[in-house]
């Protein structure tokens, strides 16, 4: 289920942009340009419409969010009983093709993180998509 619009932050490369929710999910992204059909469209309906979620396995909203300096590099942090983890999202200036870069940084302690990638073309209407779900990352 999509979050409230005020819970989303934007990352972009001047030719397209992604909306990242406070739960660690990128719920909107049109590739390769703003006027292209979305490949992540959970914002319009359900998770099955396409998204890329990276967050602690225990779930929940991030406890802190900020942009680095005067950039569109987004940092989202979660505090858990076992430690803290940060996800850094950005879309670097283009070379040949657009990139959505998501980096997981361990801040302290031990935190189990889950990545769920569901690519659904044509605004979530295409049955083709990524088989990657619940990919676990070792500390």
Buried (B, 14 or more C-beta within 10 A) or exposed (E): EBBEEEBBBBBBBEBBBBBBBBBBBBBBBBBEEEEBEBBBBBBBBEBEBBBBBBBBEEEEBBEEBEBEEEEBBBBBBBBBEBBBBBBBBBBEEEEEEBEBEBEBEBEEEEBBBBBBBBBBBEBBEEEEBEEEEEEEBEE
